[in-house]
Amino acid sequence: MTPDRGKRGAASKGKPEATPVEAKPSPADVHDIVYFQRHRDDDPRETAPGREFLQMCPATVRAKFRAVLAAVAAAPPNRFSGGGYWEKMHGDMAGWYEVRVDGPNRRHYRLFCRLDYAAEGREKGLLVVIDGRDKAFRTAISAKEYSSVRDMGAEYLKRSPRSVC
């Protein structure tokens, strides 16, 4: 008697079942992932620019950002090999890191992050998401926008304890 190949063949057709990717921080991570939250003296609404940017990104971009942040938090970032997703910035943006994700419709999405080892009352270093930007394919983020990101970073660093969520 031969096996019924019809049922086995039908079950194997189509897309394989997706395995969920773990993109959450672990207590064993080198860094805690936090989001800069503006202080009420600087912004009465106490917005969190990086978190708000992340929430407005397409779902696929959000998922990639979270996976990269979790991977970076789990490894020493200066030794993290992220295939172009986690990049140390230079020039006026020295001291910053950029998470780069390409999204639908040929848009590029960027999260601007700082590493903070001087945060009062924290046992681990912080991977701080400060702000985010998106741009069209083959365009540059303007000097004015980079200046705005740096201003948010300066606002973050001026307070101790840090204002994070």
BELCOR-V566202 format. One record per pair of residues at least 6 apart in sequence whose C-alpha atoms are under 8 Angstrom apart, sorted by sequence separation. I is the first residue (numbers start at 1). J is the second residue. D is the distance in whole Angstrom. If there is no record, write none. Layout:
i=I j=J d=D
i=I j=J d=D
This chain:
i=40 j=46 d=5
i=80 j=86 d=8
i=88 j=94 d=8
i=89 j=95 d=7
i=90 j=96 d=8
i=102 j=108 d=5
i=103 j=109 d=7
i=119 j=125 d=8
i=135 j=141 d=7
i=156 j=162 d=7
i=25 j=32 d=7
i=39 j=46 d=6
i=55 j=62 d=7
i=88 j=95 d=8
i=89 j=96 d=5
i=101 j=108 d=6
i=102 j=109 d=6
i=117 j=124 d=7
i=118 j=125 d=8
i=119 j=126 d=8
i=156 j=163 d=7
i=25 j=33 d=7
i=38 j=46 d=5
i=54 j=62 d=6
i=72 j=80 d=6
i=88 j=96 d=6
i=89 j=97 d=5
i=100 j=108 d=7
i=101 j=109 d=5
i=117 j=125 d=5
i=37 j=46 d=6
i=38 j=47 d=6
i=88 j=97 d=5
i=89 j=98 d=7
i=100 j=109 d=6
i=101 j=110 d=6
i=116 j=125 d=6
i=117 j=126 d=6
i=37 j=47 d=6
i=38 j=48 d=6
i=72 j=82 d=8
i=87 j=97 d=6
i=88 j=98 d=6
i=100 j=110 d=5
i=115 j=125 d=7
i=116 j=126 d=5
i=37 j=48 d=4
i=38 j=49 d=8
i=86 j=97 d=7
i=87 j=98 d=5
i=99 j=110 d=6
i=100 j=111 d=7
i=115 j=126 d=6
i=116 j=127 d=7
i=36 j=48 d=6
i=37 j=49 d=7
i=86 j=98 d=6
i=87 j=99 d=6
i=98 j=110 d=6
i=99 j=111 d=5
i=115 j=127 d=5
i=116 j=128 d=7
i=35 j=48 d=7
i=36 j=49 d=7
i=85 j=98 d=8
i=86 j=99 d=5
i=87 j=100 d=8
i=98 j=111 d=6
i=99 j=112 d=7
i=114 j=127 d=6
i=115 j=128 d=6
i=36 j=50 d=7
i=68 j=82 d=8
i=72 j=86 d=8
i=85 j=99 d=5
i=86 j=100 d=6
i=98 j=112 d=5
i=99 j=113 d=8
i=113 j=127 d=7
i=114 j=128 d=5
i=35 j=50 d=6
i=85 j=100 d=5
i=97 j=112 d=6
i=98 j=113 d=6
i=113 j=128 d=5
i=114 j=129 d=7
i=35 j=51 d=6
i=84 j=100 d=7
i=85 j=101 d=6
i=96 j=112 d=7
i=97 j=113 d=5
i=113 j=129 d=5
i=114 j=130 d=7
i=68 j=85 d=7
i=96 j=113 d=6
i=97 j=114 d=6
i=112 j=129 d=6
i=113 j=130 d=5
i=68 j=86 d=7
i=96 j=114 d=5
i=111 j=129 d=7
i=112 j=130 d=6
i=113 j=131 d=7
i=131 j=149 d=6
i=95 j=114 d=7
i=96 j=115 d=8
i=111 j=130 d=8
i=112 j=131 d=5
i=130 j=149 d=8
i=111 j=131 d=6
i=112 j=132 d=6
i=111 j=132 d=4
i=131 j=152 d=7
i=110 j=132 d=5
i=111 j=133 d=7
i=130 j=152 d=7
i=109 j=132 d=7
i=110 j=133 d=5
i=130 j=153 d=6
i=109 j=133 d=6
i=110 j=134 d=6
i=109 j=134 d=4
i=108 j=134 d=5
i=109 j=135 d=7
i=130 j=156 d=8
i=107 j=134 d=7
i=108 j=135 d=5
i=107 j=135 d=6
i=108 j=136 d=6
i=107 j=136 d=5
i=108 j=137 d=6
i=69 j=99 d=8
i=106 j=136 d=7
i=107 j=137 d=5
i=68 j=99 d=7
i=106 j=137 d=5
i=65 j=99 d=7
i=65 j=100 d=8
i=33 j=69 d=7
i=65 j=101 d=7
i=33 j=70 d=8
i=64 j=101 d=7
i=112 j=149 d=8
i=114 j=153 d=8
i=23 j=63 d=8
i=33 j=73 d=7
i=61 j=101 d=6
i=120 j=160 d=6
i=121 j=161 d=7
i=32 j=73 d=6
i=61 j=102 d=7
i=119 j=160 d=7
i=120 j=161 d=5
i=24 j=66 d=8
i=31 j=73 d=5
i=61 j=103 d=6
i=119 j=161 d=7
i=120 j=162 d=7
i=23 j=66 d=6
i=24 j=67 d=8
i=30 j=73 d=6
i=31 j=74 d=7
i=60 j=103 d=7
i=119 j=162 d=6
i=23 j=67 d=5
i=29 j=73 d=6
i=30 j=74 d=5
i=22 j=67 d=7
i=23 j=68 d=8
i=25 j=70 d=5
i=29 j=74 d=4
i=30 j=75 d=6
i=58 j=103 d=7
i=21 j=67 d=8
i=24 j=70 d=6
i=28 j=74 d=7
i=29 j=75 d=7
i=30 j=76 d=6
i=58 j=104 d=8
i=23 j=70 d=6
i=23 j=71 d=8
i=25 j=73 d=7
i=26 j=74 d=7
i=61 j=109 d=8
i=25 j=74 d=7
i=93 j=146 d=8
i=73 j=127 d=7
i=93 j=150 d=7
i=50 j=111 d=7
i=50 j=112 d=8
i=51 j=129 d=7
i=53 j=131 d=7
i=54 j=132 d=7
i=50 j=129 d=6
i=53 j=132 d=6
i=50 j=130 d=5
i=51 j=131 d=8
i=53 j=133 d=7
i=49 j=130 d=7
i=50 j=131 d=4
i=48 j=130 d=8
i=49 j=131 d=5
i=50 j=132 d=5
i=49 j=132 d=7
i=32 j=124 d=7
i=34 j=126 d=7
i=36 j=128 d=6
i=31 j=124 d=6
i=32 j=125 d=6
i=33 j=126 d=6
i=34 j=127 d=6
i=35 j=128 d=5
i=36 j=129 d=6
i=30 j=124 d=7
i=31 j=125 d=5
i=32 j=126 d=5
i=33 j=127 d=5
i=34 j=128 d=5
i=35 j=129 d=5
i=36 j=130 d=5
i=30 j=125 d=7
i=31 j=126 d=5
i=32 j=127 d=6
i=33 j=128 d=6
i=34 j=129 d=6
i=35 j=130 d=6
i=31 j=127 d=6
i=33 j=129 d=8
i=38 j=155 d=8
i=48 j=165 d=8
i=38 j=156 d=7
i=37 j=156 d=8
i=36 j=156 d=6
i=39 j=163 d=6
i=38 j=163 d=7
i=37 j=163 d=5
i=38 j=164 d=8
i=36 j=163 d=6
i=37 j=164 d=5
i=36 j=164 d=5
i=37 j=165 d=6
i=35 j=164 d=5
i=36 j=165 d=7
i=34 j=164 d=6
i=35 j=165 d=5
i=34 j=165 d=6
